[in-house]
Amino acid sequence: MSEYGNGFACEAGAEDFTATAHRGGKGGRRVTVKGTCACRTPGYRLKLVLGPPPLVPTEIHLELTEEPPSGTVTQVITPTDVEGEFDIGDEVERVVILNRNITVIVKEG
């Protein structure tokens, strides 16, 4: 299965992601991160997971993981959605997807 030059089978940039913060019922703050990646084939499952703790308190670090489809699939560029929700502090202003070098500004929703 072919991959993009960065070694991943799905490609995306900062323009493909949004990060929206909101308050929960108990006053805690959460961020919903949504994105769409261009995958080399249909059937990829994408997931956003917490990365290592940031050195600056204004960021949350995530990783974007890919799970390839099983079996034989047609090689066709396929838009594939990914979404994750994470607890954050009031000081968080940016989401950084470390393994893709993507930074997204958190907007209040």
DSSP file (Angstrom, degrees, kcal/mol; ACC not computed):
  #  RESIDUE AA STRUCTURE BP1 BP2  ACC     N-H-->O    O-->H-N    N-H-->O    O-->H-N    TCO  KAPPA ALPHA  PHI   PSI    X-CA   Y-CA   Z-CA
    1    1 A M              0   0    0      0, 0.0     2,-0.1     0, 0.0    40,-0.0   0.000 360.0 360.0 360.0 131.0    0.0    0.0    0.0
    2    2 A S        -     0   0    0     38,-0.1     2,-0.3     7,-0.1    38,-0.2  -0.347 360.0-159.5 -76.5 156.0    1.5    3.3   -1.0
    3    3 A E        -     0   0    0     -2,-0.1     6,-0.2    36,-0.1     2,-0.1  -0.869  23.3-100.4-129.0 161.8    2.1    6.1    1.5
    4    4 A Y    >   -     0   0    0      4,-3.2     3,-2.3    -2,-0.3     6,-0.1  -0.310  51.1 -92.8 -71.5 167.7    2.6    9.8    1.4
    5    5 A G  T 3  S+     0   0    0      1,-0.3    -1,-0.1     2,-0.1    -2,-0.0   0.704 124.6  61.8 -58.3 -22.0    6.2   11.1    1.6
    6    6 A N  T 3  S-     0   0    0      2,-0.2    -1,-0.3     1,-0.0     3,-0.1   0.420 119.2-105.7 -87.2   2.8    6.0   11.5    5.4
    7    7 A G  S <  S+     0   0    0     -3,-2.3     2,-0.3     1,-0.3    -2,-0.1   0.365  85.3 114.5  91.6  -5.3    5.3    7.7    5.9
    8    8 A F        -     0   0    0      1,-0.1    -4,-3.2     2,-0.1    -1,-0.3  -0.682  61.5-144.9 -97.7 153.6    1.6    8.0    6.6
    9    9 A A  S    S+     0   0    0     -2,-0.3    31,-2.0    -6,-0.2     2,-0.4   0.570  87.5  56.5 -90.3 -11.4   -1.2    6.7    4.4
   10   10 A C  E    S-A   39   0A   0     29,-0.2     2,-0.4    30,-0.1    29,-0.3  -0.975  72.0-157.1-125.0 137.2   -3.5    9.7    5.2
   11   11 A E  E     +A   38   0A   0     27,-2.4    27,-3.0    -2,-0.4     2,-0.3  -0.878  20.5 151.5-117.4 144.1   -2.6   13.3    4.7
   12   12 A A        -     0   0    0     -2,-0.4     2,-0.2    25,-0.2    25,-0.1  -0.979  21.2-154.0-160.6 161.3   -3.9   16.5    6.3
   13   13 A G    >   -     0   0    0     -2,-0.3     3,-1.9    89,-0.0     4,-0.2  -0.775  44.2 -88.2-130.5 177.8   -2.9   20.0    7.2
   14   14 A A  G >  S+     0   0    0      1,-0.3     3,-1.7    -2,-0.2    88,-0.1   0.828 123.2  63.1 -58.0 -33.3   -3.9   22.6    9.8
   15   15 A E  G 3  S+     0   0    0      1,-0.3    -1,-0.3    89,-0.0    89,-0.0   0.641  95.8  61.1 -67.5 -13.1   -6.6   23.8    7.4
   16   16 A D  G <  S+     0   0    0     -3,-1.9    20,-1.4    19,-0.0     2,-0.3   0.400  99.6  67.7 -92.5   1.4   -8.3   20.4    7.6
   17   17 A F  E <   -B   35   0A   0     -3,-1.7     2,-0.3    18,-0.2    18,-0.2  -0.900  54.8-168.9-126.9 151.2   -8.9   20.6   11.4
   18   18 A T  E     -B   34   0A   0     16,-2.5    16,-2.1    -2,-0.3     2,-0.4  -0.951   6.1-160.2-129.4 154.9  -11.0   22.6   13.9
   19   19 A A  E     -Bc  33 106A   0     86,-0.5    88,-2.9    -2,-0.3     2,-0.5  -0.957  11.6-177.2-137.1 116.3  -10.8   22.8   17.7
   20   20 A T  E     -Bc  32 107A   0     12,-2.4    12,-2.8    -2,-0.4     2,-0.3  -0.963  10.8-153.2-122.0 123.4  -13.8   24.0   19.6
   21   21 A A  E     +Bc  31 108A   0     86,-3.3    88,-2.9    -2,-0.5     2,-0.3  -0.663  19.1 169.2 -93.2 148.5  -13.8   24.4   23.4
   22   22 A H  E     -B   30   0A   0      8,-2.5     8,-2.8    -2,-0.3     2,-0.4  -0.980  32.9-108.5-152.7 160.3  -17.0   24.2   25.5
   23   23 A R  E     -B   29   0A   0     -2,-0.3     6,-0.2     6,-0.2     5,-0.1  -0.745  29.1-140.7 -94.3 137.9  -17.9   24.0   29.2
   24   24 A G    >   -     0   0    0      4,-3.4     3,-1.7    -2,-0.4    -1,-0.0  -0.278  35.9 -90.2 -85.5 178.6  -19.3   20.9   30.7
   25   25 A G  T 3  S+     0   0    0      1,-0.3    -1,-0.1     2,-0.1    -2,-0.0   0.770 127.3  48.3 -61.7 -29.0  -22.1   20.6   33.2
   26   26 A K  T 3  S-     0   0    0      2,-0.1    -1,-0.3     0, 0.0     3,-0.1   0.224 124.0 -99.8 -98.9  13.8  -19.7   20.8   36.1
   27   27 A G  S <  S+     0   0    0     -3,-1.7    -2,-0.1     1,-0.3     2,-0.0   0.364  78.1 137.9  88.7  -6.4  -17.8   23.8   34.7
   28   28 A G        -     0   0    0     -5,-0.1    -4,-3.4     1,-0.1     2,-0.4  -0.327  51.4-123.0 -69.9 157.4  -14.9   21.9   33.3
   29   29 A R  E     -BD  23  88A   0     59,-0.7    59,-2.7    -6,-0.2     2,-0.3  -0.863  29.1-179.2-106.6 135.6  -13.6   22.8   29.9
   30   30 A R  E     -BD  22  87A   0     -8,-2.8    -8,-2.5    -2,-0.4     2,-0.4  -0.939  15.3-145.9-129.7 153.1  -13.4   20.3   27.0
   31   31 A V  E     -BD  21  86A   0     55,-2.8    55,-2.3    -2,-0.3     2,-0.6  -0.978   4.0-153.7-120.9 134.2  -12.1   20.6   23.4
   32   32 A T  E     -BD  20  85A   0    -12,-2.8   -12,-2.4    -2,-0.4     2,-0.5  -0.934  12.4-163.6-104.2 122.1  -13.6   18.8   20.4
   33   33 A V  E     +BD  19  84A   0     51,-3.1    51,-2.2    -2,-0.6     2,-0.4  -0.926  10.9 178.8-108.8 124.6  -11.1   18.3   17.6
   34   34 A K  E     +BD  18  83A   0    -16,-2.1   -16,-2.5    -2,-0.5     2,-0.3  -0.956   6.3 158.2-126.6 144.6  -12.4   17.4   14.2
   35   35 A G  E     -BD  17  82A   0     47,-2.5    47,-2.4    -2,-0.4     2,-0.4  -0.984  30.8-137.8-156.6 166.2  -10.6   16.9   11.0
   36   36 A T  E     - D   0  81A   0    -20,-1.4     2,-0.3    -2,-0.3    45,-0.2  -0.994  21.4-167.2-131.2 126.1  -10.7   15.3    7.5
   37   37 A C  E     - D   0  80A   0     43,-2.9    43,-2.9    -2,-0.4     2,-0.8  -0.796  23.8-124.9-110.0 152.6   -7.7   13.5    6.1
   38   38 A A  E     -AD  11  79A   0    -27,-3.0   -27,-2.4    -2,-0.3     2,-0.3  -0.870  34.3-165.8 -96.5 106.5   -7.1   12.3    2.5
   39   39 A C  E     -AD  10  78A   0     39,-2.7    39,-2.9    -2,-0.8   -29,-0.2  -0.668  27.4-125.5 -96.4 150.5   -6.3    8.6    2.8
   40   40 A R  S    S+     0   0    0    -31,-2.0    36,-0.4    -2,-0.3   -30,-0.1   0.740  93.0  12.6 -65.3 -25.1   -4.8    6.5    0.0
   41   41 A T  S >  S-     0   0    0     34,-0.2     3,-0.6   -32,-0.2    37,-0.2  -0.957  86.8 -97.1-144.8 161.0   -7.7    4.0    0.2
   42   42 A P  T 3  S+     0   0    0      0, 0.0    38,-0.1     0, 0.0    -2,-0.0  -0.381  95.9  53.2 -71.3 161.4  -11.1    3.7    1.7
   43   43 A G  T 3   +     0   0    0      1,-0.3     2,-0.1    25,-0.1    27,-0.1   0.377  66.3 141.5  98.6  -4.4  -11.5    1.9    5.0
   44   44 A Y    <   -     0   0    0     -3,-0.6     2,-0.5    25,-0.1    -1,-0.3  -0.478  39.6-148.9 -70.3 141.6   -8.9    3.6    7.2
   45   45 A R  E     -E   67   0B   0     22,-2.4    22,-2.2    -2,-0.1     2,-0.3  -0.966  15.4-164.3-111.0 122.4   -9.8    4.2   10.8
   46   46 A L  E     -E   66   0B   0     -2,-0.5     2,-0.3    35,-0.4    37,-0.3  -0.798   7.4-176.6-108.4 148.6   -8.3    7.3   12.3
   47   47 A K  E     -E   65   0B   0     18,-1.8    18,-3.1    -2,-0.3     2,-0.5  -0.998  20.4-142.9-146.2 138.9   -8.1    8.2   15.9
   48   48 A L  E     +E   64   0B   0     35,-0.4     2,-0.3    -2,-0.3    16,-0.2  -0.901  28.9 177.9 -98.3 127.9   -6.8   11.2   17.9
   49   49 A V  E     -E   63   0B   0     14,-2.5    14,-2.5    -2,-0.5     2,-0.1  -0.928  36.6 -89.9-129.2 153.7   -5.1   10.3   21.2
   50   50 A L  E     -E   62   0B   0     -2,-0.3    12,-0.3    12,-0.2    10,-0.0  -0.361  42.5-157.5 -61.1 136.9   -3.4   12.3   23.9
   51   51 A G        -     0   0    0     10,-3.3    10,-0.2     1,-0.3    12,-0.1  -0.206  41.8 -49.6 -97.2-165.9    0.3   12.8   23.3
   52   52 A P  S    S-     0   0    0      0, 0.0    -1,-0.3     0, 0.0     9,-0.2  -0.304  74.6 -84.6 -65.8 153.3    3.0   13.6   25.8
   53   53 A P        -     0   0    0      0, 0.0     7,-0.1     0, 0.0     2,-0.1  -0.311  50.7-115.4 -58.9 138.8    2.4   16.4   28.2
   54   54 A P        -     0   0    0      0, 0.0     7,-0.0     0, 0.0     6,-0.0  -0.359   5.0-137.0 -74.5 157.0    3.2   19.8   26.7
   55   55 A L  S    S+     0   0    0      1,-0.1     0, 0.0    -2,-0.1     0, 0.0   0.700  93.9  57.5 -82.6 -21.8    6.0   22.0   28.2
   56   56 A V  S >  S-     0   0    0      1,-0.1     3,-1.3     0, 0.0    -1,-0.1  -0.927  79.7-140.2-111.9 135.6    3.8   25.1   27.8
   57   57 A P  T 3  S+     0   0    0      0, 0.0    32,-0.2     0, 0.0    34,-0.1   0.569  94.3  71.9 -72.6  -6.9    0.4   25.2   29.6
   58   58 A T  T 3  S+     0   0    0     34,-0.2    35,-2.9    35,-0.1    36,-2.0   0.376  94.1  65.3 -88.9   6.2   -1.3   26.9   26.6
   59   59 A E  E <   - f   0  94B   0     -3,-1.3     2,-0.4    33,-0.2    36,-0.2  -0.899  59.9-155.8-126.8 154.9   -1.2   23.7   24.5
   60   60 A I  E     - f   0  95B   0     34,-1.6    36,-2.7    -2,-0.3     2,-0.5  -0.997  22.9-142.0-121.9 134.9   -2.6   20.2   24.4
   61   61 A H  E     + f   0  96B   0     -2,-0.4   -10,-3.3    -9,-0.2     2,-0.3  -0.844  23.9 173.2-103.7 131.0   -0.6   17.6   22.5
   62   62 A L  E     -Ef  50  97B   0     34,-3.0    36,-2.0    -2,-0.5    37,-0.4  -0.822  21.1-144.0-125.9 166.0   -2.3   14.9   20.4
   63   63 A E  E     -E   49   0B   0    -14,-2.5   -14,-2.5    -2,-0.3     2,-0.6  -0.976  13.5-139.2-126.8 144.4   -1.2   12.2   18.0
   64   64 A L  E     -E   48   0B   0     -2,-0.4     2,-0.3   -16,-0.2   -16,-0.2  -0.928  23.7-165.1-104.7 117.7   -3.2   11.1   14.9
   65   65 A T  E     -E   47   0B   0    -18,-3.1   -18,-1.8    -2,-0.6     2,-0.4  -0.756   6.2-150.3-105.7 151.7   -3.1    7.3   14.5
   66   66 A E  E     -E   46   0B   0     -2,-0.3   -20,-0.2   -20,-0.2   -22,-0.0  -0.966   7.0-167.4-120.6 133.3   -4.1    5.3   11.4
   67   67 A E  E     -E   45   0B   0    -22,-2.2   -22,-2.4    -2,-0.4    -2,-0.0  -0.972  26.1-135.4-117.2 114.9   -5.5    1.8   11.3
   68   68 A P        -     0   0    0      0, 0.0   -24,-0.1     0, 0.0   -25,-0.1  -0.215  23.9 -98.8 -69.3 158.0   -5.4    0.4    7.8
   69   69 A P        -     0   0    0      0, 0.0     2,-0.3     0, 0.0   -25,-0.1  -0.341  36.4-120.2 -69.0 156.2   -8.3   -1.5    6.2
   70   70 A S  S    S+     0   0    0    -27,-0.1     2,-0.0     2,-0.1   -26,-0.0  -0.742  72.6   9.7 -96.0 149.4   -8.2   -5.2    6.2
   71   71 A G  S    S-     0   0    0     -2,-0.3     2,-0.4     2,-0.0     0, 0.0  -0.268 109.0 -30.0  82.0-170.5   -8.3   -7.1    2.9
   72   72 A T        +     0   0    0     -2,-0.0     2,-0.3     0, 0.0    -2,-0.1  -0.681  62.8 177.4 -87.5 133.0   -8.0   -5.8   -0.6
   73   73 A V        -     0   0    0     -2,-0.4     2,-0.2    -4,-0.1    -2,-0.0  -0.952  33.7-101.0-134.2 154.5   -9.1   -2.3   -1.3
   74   74 A T        -     0   0    0     -2,-0.3     2,-1.4     1,-0.1     0, 0.0  -0.508  34.9-118.6 -72.7 139.3   -9.1    0.0   -4.3
   75   75 A Q        +     0   0    0     -2,-0.2     2,-0.4   -34,-0.1   -34,-0.2  -0.657  62.3 137.3 -81.2  92.0   -6.4    2.6   -4.4
   76   76 A V        -     0   0    0     -2,-1.4     2,-0.2   -36,-0.4   -37,-0.1  -0.993  61.7-109.2-140.1 128.8   -8.5    5.7   -4.4
   77   77 A I        -     0   0    0     -2,-0.4   -37,-0.2   -36,-0.1   -36,-0.1  -0.404  44.3-171.0 -59.8 125.4   -8.0    8.9   -2.4
   78   78 A T  E     -D   39   0A   0    -39,-2.9   -39,-2.7   -37,-0.2     2,-0.3  -0.978  24.7-127.3-128.7 122.8  -10.8    8.9    0.2
   79   79 A P  E     -D   38   0A   0      0, 0.0     2,-0.4     0, 0.0   -41,-0.2  -0.528  32.8-171.3 -65.5 130.0  -11.8   11.7    2.6
   80   80 A T  E     -D   37   0A   0    -43,-2.9   -43,-2.9    -2,-0.3     2,-0.2  -0.988  11.8-139.8-132.0 124.0  -11.8   10.2    6.1
   81   81 A D  E     -D   36   0A   0     -2,-0.4   -35,-0.4   -45,-0.2     2,-0.3  -0.469  16.6-174.8 -83.7 151.9  -13.1   12.0    9.2
   82   82 A V  E     +D   35   0A   0    -47,-2.4   -47,-2.5    -2,-0.2     2,-0.3  -0.990   4.5 175.8-142.3 145.8  -11.5   11.9   12.6
   83   83 A E  E     +D   34   0A   0     -2,-0.3   -35,-0.4   -37,-0.3     2,-0.3  -0.993   3.4 172.2-151.7 143.1  -12.8   13.4   15.9
   84   84 A G  E     -D   33   0A   0    -51,-2.2   -51,-3.1    -2,-0.3     2,-0.4  -0.991  17.6-148.9-149.3 153.4  -11.8   13.4   19.5
   85   85 A E  E     +D   32   0A   0     -2,-0.3     2,-0.3   -53,-0.2   -53,-0.2  -0.990  21.2 178.1-127.7 134.0  -12.8   15.1   22.7
   86   86 A F  E     -D   31   0A   0    -55,-2.3   -55,-2.8    -2,-0.4     2,-0.3  -0.976  31.6-113.7-139.3 144.8  -10.4   16.0   25.5
   87   87 A D  E     +D   30   0A   0     -2,-0.3     2,-0.3   -57,-0.2   -57,-0.3  -0.591  42.6 176.1 -73.2 137.0  -10.5   17.7   28.9
   88   88 A I  E     -D   29   0A   0    -59,-2.7   -59,-0.7    -2,-0.3     2,-0.1  -0.944  27.3-113.3-139.2 161.9   -8.4   20.9   28.9
   89   89 A G    >   -     0   0    0     -2,-0.3     3,-1.4   -32,-0.2   -61,-0.0  -0.428  37.1-102.9 -87.4 169.1   -7.7   23.7   31.3
   90   90 A D  T 3  S+     0   0    0      1,-0.2    -1,-0.1    -2,-0.1   -32,-0.0   0.745 117.9  61.1 -63.3 -24.0   -8.8   27.3   30.9
   91   91 A E  T 3  S+     0   0    0    -34,-0.1     2,-0.3   -32,-0.1    -1,-0.2   0.601  75.0 113.0 -81.3 -11.3   -5.3   28.3   29.7
   92   92 A V    <   +     0   0    0     -3,-1.4   -33,-0.2     1,-0.2   -34,-0.2  -0.475  26.7 157.8 -71.9 125.0   -5.2   26.0   26.6
   93   93 A E        +     0   0    0    -35,-2.9    13,-3.1    -2,-0.3     2,-0.3   0.543  57.9  43.2-117.8 -18.5   -5.3   28.0   23.4
   94   94 A R  E     -fG  59 105B   0    -36,-2.0   -34,-1.6    11,-0.3     2,-0.5  -0.977  57.6-148.3-138.4 145.6   -3.8   25.6   20.9
   95   95 A V  E     -fG  60 104B   0      9,-3.0     9,-2.8    -2,-0.3     2,-0.5  -0.959  19.2-164.2-106.7 128.5   -4.1   21.9   19.9
   96   96 A V  E     -fG  61 103B   0    -36,-2.7   -34,-3.0    -2,-0.5     2,-1.1  -0.965  11.7-158.4-117.1 118.7   -0.8   20.5   18.5
   97   97 A I  E >>> -fG  62 102B   0      5,-3.0     5,-1.7    -2,-0.5     3,-1.5  -0.810  17.5-166.4 -93.7  96.6   -1.0   17.2   16.6
   98   98 A L  G >45S+     0   0    0    -36,-2.0     3,-1.1    -2,-1.1    -1,-0.2   0.869  76.7  51.5 -58.5 -49.0    2.7   16.3   17.1
   99   99 A N  G 345S+     0   0    0    -37,-0.4    -1,-0.3     1,-0.3   -36,-0.1   0.547 118.7  39.1 -74.0  -3.1    3.2   13.5   14.6
  100  100 A R  G <45S-     0   0    0     -3,-1.5    -1,-0.3     2,-0.1    -2,-0.2   0.370 103.9-124.3-120.0   0.3    1.7   15.6   11.8
  101  101 A N  T <<5 +     0   0    0     -3,-1.1     2,-0.4    -4,-0.7    -3,-0.2   0.915  60.0 148.5  56.2  46.0    3.2   19.0   12.7
  102  102 A I  E   < -G   97   0B   0     -5,-1.7    -5,-3.0   -89,-0.1     2,-0.4  -0.943  29.2-170.6-115.7 131.4   -0.3   20.5   12.8
  103  103 A T  E     -G   96   0B   0     -2,-0.4     2,-0.4    -7,-0.2    -7,-0.2  -0.988   4.3-174.0-122.1 130.9   -1.3   23.4   15.1
  104  104 A V  E     -G   95   0B   0     -9,-2.8    -9,-3.0    -2,-0.4     2,-0.3  -0.986  23.4-127.0-126.7 131.8   -4.9   24.5   15.5
  105  105 A I  E     -G   94   0B   0     -2,-0.4   -86,-0.5   -11,-0.2     2,-0.4  -0.594  28.2-122.3 -75.6 134.7   -6.2   27.5   17.4
  106  106 A V  E     -c   19   0A   0    -13,-3.1     2,-0.3    -2,-0.3   -86,-0.2  -0.661  27.8-162.9 -79.8 127.7   -8.9   26.6   20.0
  107  107 A K  E     -c   20   0A   0    -88,-2.9   -86,-3.3    -2,-0.4     2,-0.3  -0.850  21.8-114.8-108.5 147.6  -12.1   28.6   19.4
  108  108 A E  E      c   21   0A   0     -2,-0.3   -86,-0.2   -88,-0.2   -77,-0.0  -0.638 360.0 360.0 -81.7 137.9  -14.8   28.9   22.0
  109  109 A G              0   0    0    -88,-2.9   -87,-0.2    -2,-0.3    -1,-0.1   0.401 360.0 360.0-117.5 360.0  -18.1   27.3   21.0
